[in-house]
Amino acid sequence: MTTIELWCDRCGEAVTATAHPGCASARQLEPPRFCQRCRRRMKVQVLPVGWSAVCVEHGEIRG
């Protein structure tokens, strides 16, 4: 069985390492900066109607 480690999409640290209350509150106003699956820095574009973030490995997410 393989376990997949998830990463904080704001600071890039392991989700299970520490609590991320500051990241959780900031994410209500900001787009993600790191891919949760591979920890790569994402290309983020903020638009008047939302945002898009692209990971070269896992593709695009929008919000």
Steps between C-alpha positions, in 0.01 A plus 500: 500500500635840402435807709486836330621796701301817451654846514359833614400693189602831656836441676609172339565315827358155579137516610559246776817666635332790685170681522451766234243744647669802339504329162135399530387855577719650226367252243154650540635810323796372296544237226719194567875538438619136521359179351351286779607178326863568404603819686600680179456875485204578273453774243215711639291755315252721687210631295209733591266198497725253687837330461674213325803304617698260280730217610722372220442143622134498609332770290275795575262581783269804512328689772 
